[in-house]
Amino acid sequence: MEVTLVTGTGYCQYTEKFEINGVDASIDDFGDTWDHDKDHAPEHGCGNMKFEPKRASSELLAKYKITIEEFYKICDLIDSKVSWGRCAMCS
């Protein structure tokens, strides 16, 4: 399996490049990133931004030519890149 995941720096670590086995990929295929603590977030910031994986589907595994084990490794990689907890950079 070949995975490239490059996130930008600065505001919200956006995805610059995400590719799996030569196929352009979307983080949204693997899960959702959202603020788990909006009520305690700083103004224009994040309270606890985290990635939450979805369940793997046979269609998704076929699309990226990956196994279920590789799916979970990719989710761990995404989590390490886009879960940053509390942040006030945009304030």
Helices and strands as residue ranges (DSSP letters): E 3-7, G 11-13, E 15-20, E 23-24, G 27-29, E 31-35, G 38-40, E 46-53, H 58-64, H 68-82, E 85-87
